[in-house]
Amino acid sequence: MPVTAIETTIEAFAPADWNRCFPGDPENWAFYAACEKAGPPGFRWFYAAVREGGRLVAVAPAFGTDYRLDTTVQGAWKKVTERLYRLAPALLSVRLLAMGSPVAEICHLGFAPDVAGDARPGYLAALVAALQRLAAQQRYGLLGIKDAPAADGALWADTLLPRGFTRLPGLPTAVLDLPHADFDGYLATLSRATRKDLRRKAKAFDEIRIEKRHSVDDVIDEIGRLYEATVAHSDLQFEHLPPDYFRELLRRLAPNASVFLYWADTRLIAFNFVIETEGRLIDKYIGMDYALVHEYSTYFNTWMCNVKYCIAQAISTYQSGQAFYGPKLRLGCRLTPNWQFFRHRNVILNALLLLVAKCVRLDRFDPAIAKLIEDAA
């Protein structure tokens, strides 16, 4: 008989048992262990699991936090909501329990390899029910699913919508396919204007020294500074990562995790944190010195360096994160949708949140997301 449980540490699972439910996924047991050890403050970690005969058959990470309802608001309206939050924080904050992770691009929902497709909806329903019970016990008002991938869209929708959840667009994942023999082959897929622009920008990196590292202990303060600068220039920020998080990820995900450092003489002007697997490079985090970002065209040049690295290593897929969608589309990426689901335990507050959601949904602020949702409709 299936037994459902909520665990409060990844240590409740043997690494092999967890990873068996996520075959080949680089964001594995060690990834979540690093998040637990040195991840963003302000979160509590949970893991919903179904076992049969003591064997893990379905599992998903989850988290609890105080969530700001204006997290997805961008542009001029963000200044308005910031003022409102300072005056009355309770109006814009709600206790959230969500399946997924603040540091993962998709909600990792895993099943044992022998779980048949027609059994998965029942297991997912059991996981959701367990989180609903936890939300009631610990007084989380809002229950959510963060970034359910569209590849399993029917599973999520068929399970959640009949249970009163509302679906909203999440942050899509940007992916660049690289079947090219060389960098010129990649450039040939871009518009003439983009090719010309990239070649011009590349000259700014002629004197930049690039280093690939598996340890950053000696530059962790500089990495923290670059990360903080990038966060300060971003409208969208859900989690805030301490510098030790990067060090812990490198240690636990070795040798697949690495950091590219970009030096102008002795000054560190940028870093890229990446996770490499067979056939895929995941560009997890970038930090840039914004005092020099225009001088060196840092974003575009680090992009070109990553593309060249992928081609040289015969890596066919470059997964480039959940931001800067306009430039990424121009650089040849395709976007794969992710979905958010939510439901408040209080019926009246749930109705109010439906109204708020119409104002703060991501496709209201990002034309690339709006176009993606339109095409997917």
C-alpha positions as CSV (number, residue, x, y, z in Angstrom):
1,M,0.0,0.0,0.0
2,P,1.4,3.4,-0.9
3,V,2.6,5.6,2.0
4,T,3.0,9.3,1.5
5,A,5.3,11.4,3.7
6,I,6.8,14.9,4.0
7,E,10.5,14.9,4.8
8,T,12.4,18.0,6.0
9,T,15.8,17.0,4.7
10,I,17.2,15.4,1.6
11,E,19.2,13.1,3.9
12,A,15.9,11.2,4.4
13,F,16.6,9.7,0.9
14,A,19.5,7.6,-0.2
15,P,21.2,9.4,-3.1
16,A,20.8,6.4,-5.4
17,D,17.1,6.2,-4.6
18,W,16.5,9.9,-5.3
19,N,18.6,9.9,-8.5
20,R,16.9,6.8,-9.8
21,C,13.7,8.9,-10.0
22,F,15.5,11.6,-12.0
23,P,17.8,9.7,-14.4
24,G,20.5,11.8,-16.0
25,D,19.3,15.1,-14.3
26,P,22.3,17.2,-13.3
27,E,20.2,18.8,-10.6
28,N,20.3,15.7,-8.5
29,W,20.5,14.7,-4.9
30,A,23.8,16.5,-4.5
31,F,22.3,19.7,-6.0
32,Y,19.5,19.7,-3.4
33,A,21.9,18.8,-0.6
34,A,24.0,21.9,-1.5
35,C,20.8,24.0,-1.5
36,E,19.9,22.8,1.9
37,K,23.5,23.4,3.2
38,A,24.1,26.9,1.8
39,G,21.1,28.0,-0.2
40,P,19.1,31.2,-0.1
41,P,17.9,32.4,3.3
42,G,14.2,32.8,4.1
43,F,13.2,29.3,2.9
44,R,12.2,26.1,4.6
45,W,12.9,22.9,2.6
46,F,10.5,20.0,2.3
47,Y,10.3,16.8,0.2
48,A,7.0,15.1,-0.7
49,A,7.4,11.4,-1.2
50,V,5.4,8.3,-2.0
51,R,6.8,4.9,-1.0
52,E,5.5,1.4,-1.7
53,G,7.0,-1.4,0.4
54,G,9.7,1.0,1.5
55,R,10.7,1.7,-2.0
56,L,10.6,5.3,-3.3
57,V,8.2,5.5,-6.3
58,A,7.4,9.3,-6.5
59,V,9.1,12.4,-5.1
60,A,9.3,16.1,-5.5
61,P,11.1,18.9,-3.6
62,A,9.1,21.8,-2.0
63,F,9.7,24.9,-0.1
64,G,8.0,27.3,2.3
65,T,8.5,31.1,2.4
66,D,6.9,34.5,2.8
67,Y,6.1,35.3,-0.8
68,R,5.7,38.8,-2.2
69,L,2.8,39.1,-4.5
70,D,4.7,41.7,-6.6
71,T,7.6,39.4,-7.3
72,T,6.8,39.3,-11.0
73,V,6.0,43.0,-11.4
74,Q,8.5,44.9,-13.6
75,G,9.2,48.4,-14.8
76,A,7.5,51.5,-13.4
77,W,4.9,49.5,-11.5
78,K,7.7,47.9,-9.4
79,K,8.5,51.3,-7.9
80,V,4.8,51.7,-6.9
81,T,4.6,48.2,-5.3
82,E,7.9,48.8,-3.5
83,R,6.5,51.9,-1.9
84,L,3.3,50.1,-1.0
85,Y,5.3,47.2,0.5
86,R,7.3,49.6,2.7
87,L,4.0,51.1,4.0
88,A,2.0,48.0,4.4
89,P,4.0,44.8,3.9
90,A,1.2,42.5,5.0
91,L,-0.9,43.6,1.9
92,L,1.7,42.2,-0.5
93,S,3.0,39.2,1.4
94,V,1.6,35.7,1.9
95,R,2.9,32.5,3.4
96,L,3.6,30.2,0.4
97,L,4.2,26.4,0.3
98,A,5.2,25.4,-3.2
99,M,6.3,22.3,-4.9
100,G,9.5,23.0,-6.8
101,S,12.6,24.9,-5.8
102,P,13.6,28.6,-5.8
103,V,17.0,27.6,-7.3
104,A,15.7,25.2,-10.1
105,E,14.2,26.3,-13.4
106,I,11.6,23.6,-13.4
107,C,9.6,21.7,-10.8
108,H,11.4,18.4,-10.4
109,L,8.8,15.7,-10.2
110,G,10.3,12.2,-10.2
111,F,9.1,8.7,-10.5
112,A,10.7,5.3,-10.2
113,P,11.6,4.0,-13.7
114,D,9.1,1.2,-13.5
115,V,6.1,3.5,-12.7
116,A,3.7,3.3,-15.6
117,G,2.4,6.5,-17.2
118,D,-1.2,5.8,-16.2
119,A,-0.1,5.5,-12.5
120,R,1.6,8.9,-12.4
121,P,-1.5,11.1,-12.0
122,G,-2.4,9.2,-8.9
123,Y,1.0,9.6,-7.4
124,L,1.1,13.3,-8.2
125,A,-2.3,13.7,-6.6
126,A,-1.0,12.0,-3.5
127,L,2.0,14.4,-3.3
128,V,-0.2,17.4,-3.7
129,A,-2.6,16.1,-1.0
130,A,0.3,15.7,1.3
131,L,1.4,19.3,0.7
132,Q,-2.1,20.5,1.3
133,R,-2.2,18.8,4.7
134,L,1.2,20.3,5.5
135,A,0.0,23.7,4.5
136,A,-3.0,23.4,6.8
137,Q,-0.8,22.1,9.7
138,Q,1.8,24.9,9.4
139,R,-0.6,27.7,8.3
140,Y,0.7,28.3,4.8
141,G,-2.2,30.1,3.1
142,L,-1.1,29.8,-0.5
143,L,-0.2,26.4,-2.1
144,G,1.7,26.5,-5.4
145,I,3.6,24.7,-8.1
146,K,6.6,26.6,-9.3
147,D,7.6,26.1,-13.0
148,A,5.8,22.9,-14.0
149,P,7.4,22.1,-17.4
150,A,5.1,22.2,-20.4
151,A,6.5,18.8,-21.5
152,D,4.3,17.3,-18.7
153,G,1.6,19.9,-19.1
154,A,-1.3,17.4,-19.4
155,L,-0.2,15.6,-16.2
156,W,-0.1,18.8,-14.2
157,A,-3.2,20.3,-15.6
158,D,-5.4,17.2,-15.4
159,T,-4.3,16.7,-11.7
160,L,-4.4,20.3,-10.5
161,L,-7.2,22.1,-12.3
162,P,-10.0,19.9,-11.1
163,R,-8.7,20.5,-7.6
164,G,-9.3,24.2,-7.8
165,F,-5.8,25.4,-8.8
166,T,-5.3,28.3,-11.2
167,R,-2.7,28.1,-14.0
168,L,-0.5,31.1,-14.9
169,P,2.6,31.4,-17.2
170,G,5.9,30.9,-15.5
171,L,9.4,31.9,-16.6
172,P,10.2,29.9,-19.7
173,T,13.5,28.1,-20.2
174,A,15.8,29.3,-23.0
175,V,17.5,26.6,-25.0
176,L,19.9,27.0,-27.9
177,D,20.4,24.0,-30.2
178,L,24.0,23.6,-31.4
179,P,24.4,21.0,-34.2
180,H,27.1,23.1,-35.8
181,A,30.7,22.0,-36.7
182,D,32.1,25.4,-35.8
183,F,31.3,28.9,-34.5
184,D,30.8,30.2,-38.0
185,G,28.2,27.6,-38.5
186,Y,26.3,29.0,-35.5
187,L,26.7,32.6,-36.7
188,A,25.3,31.6,-40.1
189,T,21.9,30.9,-38.4
190,L,21.6,34.5,-37.2
191,S,20.5,37.6,-39.0
192,R,23.1,39.6,-40.9
193,A,22.7,42.5,-38.5
194,T,23.2,40.2,-35.5
195,R,26.3,38.6,-37.0
196,K,27.8,42.0,-37.7
197,D,27.0,43.2,-34.2
198,L,28.5,40.2,-32.5
199,R,31.7,40.4,-34.5
200,R,32.0,44.1,-33.5
201,K,31.4,43.3,-29.8
202,A,33.9,40.4,-29.8
203,K,36.8,42.9,-30.4
204,A,36.2,44.2,-26.9
205,F,37.2,40.8,-25.5
206,D,40.5,40.6,-27.3
207,E,42.5,41.2,-24.1
208,I,40.2,39.3,-21.7
209,R,41.6,36.3,-20.0
210,I,39.2,33.4,-19.5
211,E,39.7,30.8,-16.8
212,K,37.6,27.6,-16.1
213,R,37.6,26.7,-12.4
214,H,36.3,24.0,-10.1
215,S,37.2,25.9,-7.0
216,V,36.6,29.6,-6.3
217,D,37.7,29.9,-2.7
218,D,40.3,32.6,-3.4
219,V,37.8,34.8,-5.4
220,I,34.6,34.1,-3.5
221,D,34.3,37.7,-2.4
222,E,34.6,39.0,-5.9
223,I,32.0,36.5,-7.1
224,G,29.7,37.7,-4.4
225,R,30.3,41.3,-5.5
226,L,29.5,40.5,-9.2
227,Y,26.4,38.5,-8.2
228,E,25.1,41.4,-6.0
229,A,25.6,43.9,-8.9
230,T,23.6,41.6,-11.2
231,V,20.8,41.2,-8.7
232,A,20.6,45.0,-8.3
233,H,20.0,45.4,-12.0
234,S,17.3,42.8,-12.2
235,D,13.6,43.5,-11.9
236,L,12.9,39.8,-11.2
237,Q,14.4,38.3,-8.1
238,F,12.8,35.5,-6.1
239,E,15.7,34.1,-4.2
240,H,19.0,35.8,-3.0
241,L,22.0,33.5,-3.0
242,P,24.9,33.8,-0.5
243,P,28.4,33.5,-1.9
244,D,28.9,30.1,0.0
245,Y,26.2,28.6,-2.2
246,F,28.4,28.8,-5.3
247,R,31.3,27.2,-3.4
248,E,29.0,24.4,-2.0
249,L,27.6,23.6,-5.4
250,L,31.0,23.3,-6.9
251,R,32.1,21.0,-4.2
252,R,29.0,18.7,-4.3
253,L,28.5,18.7,-8.1
254,A,32.2,18.1,-9.0
255,P,33.3,17.5,-11.7
256,N,30.2,18.6,-13.6
257,A,29.9,22.1,-12.1
258,S,32.4,24.8,-13.0
259,V,32.9,28.5,-13.1
260,F,34.2,30.5,-16.0
261,L,36.0,33.6,-14.8
262,Y,36.6,36.6,-17.1
263,W,39.6,38.8,-16.2
264,A,40.6,42.3,-17.5
265,D,44.2,42.3,-16.3
266,T,43.8,41.6,-12.6
267,R,40.2,42.7,-12.3
268,L,37.4,40.1,-12.4
269,I,34.7,41.5,-14.6
270,A,32.3,38.5,-14.9
271,F,31.7,34.9,-13.9
272,N,29.5,32.2,-15.3
273,F,28.4,29.2,-13.1
274,V,27.6,26.2,-15.4
275,I,26.7,22.6,-15.0
276,E,27.9,20.3,-17.7
277,T,26.5,16.9,-18.6
278,E,26.8,14.8,-21.7
279,G,25.1,16.8,-24.5
280,R,24.0,19.7,-22.4
281,L,25.6,22.9,-20.8
282,I,23.3,24.6,-18.2
283,D,24.2,28.2,-17.7
284,K,22.9,28.6,-14.1
285,Y,24.2,32.0,-12.9
286,I,26.0,35.0,-14.3
287,G,27.6,37.9,-12.5
288,M,28.9,41.1,-14.2
289,D,30.7,44.2,-13.2
290,Y,28.2,46.8,-14.4
291,A,30.7,49.6,-14.4
292,L,32.4,47.8,-17.3
293,V,29.5,46.0,-18.9
294,H,29.2,48.3,-21.9
295,E,32.9,48.7,-22.4
296,Y,33.4,45.0,-22.8
297,S,29.9,44.0,-24.1
298,T,30.1,41.5,-21.3
299,Y,26.8,39.7,-21.6
300,F,27.2,39.0,-25.4
301,N,30.8,38.1,-25.1
302,T,30.3,35.6,-22.3
303,W,27.5,34.2,-24.4
304,M,29.8,33.7,-27.4
305,C,32.4,32.1,-25.1
306,N,29.8,29.6,-23.9
307,V,28.7,28.8,-27.4
308,K,32.2,28.2,-28.6
309,Y,32.9,26.0,-25.6
310,C,29.8,23.9,-26.4
311,I,30.8,23.5,-30.0
312,A,34.4,22.6,-29.1
313,Q,33.2,19.9,-26.6
314,A,30.5,18.6,-29.0
315,I,27.7,19.7,-26.6
316,S,24.6,20.0,-28.6
317,T,22.3,21.9,-26.2
318,Y,23.0,25.1,-24.4
319,Q,20.4,25.9,-21.7
320,S,20.8,29.5,-20.9
321,G,18.4,30.3,-18.1
322,Q,15.3,32.3,-17.2
323,A,16.1,36.0,-18.0
324,F,17.1,38.3,-20.9
325,Y,14.6,36.7,-23.3
326,G,14.7,39.4,-25.9
327,P,18.5,39.1,-26.6
328,K,18.3,35.3,-26.3
329,L,15.7,35.0,-29.0
330,R,17.9,37.3,-31.2
331,L,20.8,35.0,-30.5
332,G,18.9,31.9,-31.8
333,C,17.3,30.5,-28.7
334,R,13.9,28.8,-28.5
335,L,11.8,29.1,-25.4
336,T,10.1,26.2,-23.7
337,P,7.1,27.2,-21.5
338,N,6.8,26.5,-17.8
339,W,3.6,27.0,-15.7
340,Q,2.7,28.2,-12.3
341,F,-0.3,26.8,-10.4
342,F,-1.7,28.3,-7.2
343,R,-4.7,27.9,-4.8
344,H,-5.3,29.7,-1.5
345,R,-6.8,27.7,1.3
346,N,-9.2,30.6,2.0
347,V,-11.9,30.8,-0.6
348,I,-12.4,34.5,-0.4
349,L,-8.6,35.2,-0.5
350,N,-8.3,32.8,-3.4
351,A,-10.9,34.9,-5.3
352,L,-8.9,38.1,-4.5
353,L,-5.7,36.5,-5.7
354,L,-7.3,35.6,-9.0
355,L,-7.8,39.3,-9.5
356,V,-4.3,40.2,-8.4
357,A,-2.9,37.5,-10.7
358,K,-4.4,39.2,-13.8
359,C,-2.3,42.3,-12.9
360,V,1.0,40.6,-12.0
361,R,1.2,37.7,-14.5
362,L,4.5,37.5,-16.3
363,D,3.1,37.9,-19.8
364,R,1.9,41.4,-19.0
365,F,5.5,42.6,-18.6
366,D,7.6,40.5,-21.0
367,P,6.6,40.5,-24.7
368,A,8.6,37.3,-25.3
369,I,6.6,35.4,-22.7
370,A,3.4,36.9,-24.1
371,K,4.2,35.7,-27.6
372,L,5.2,32.2,-26.2
373,I,1.8,31.9,-24.4
374,E,-0.1,33.1,-27.5
375,D,1.7,30.5,-29.6
376,A,1.0,27.8,-27.1
377,A,-2.7,28.6,-26.9
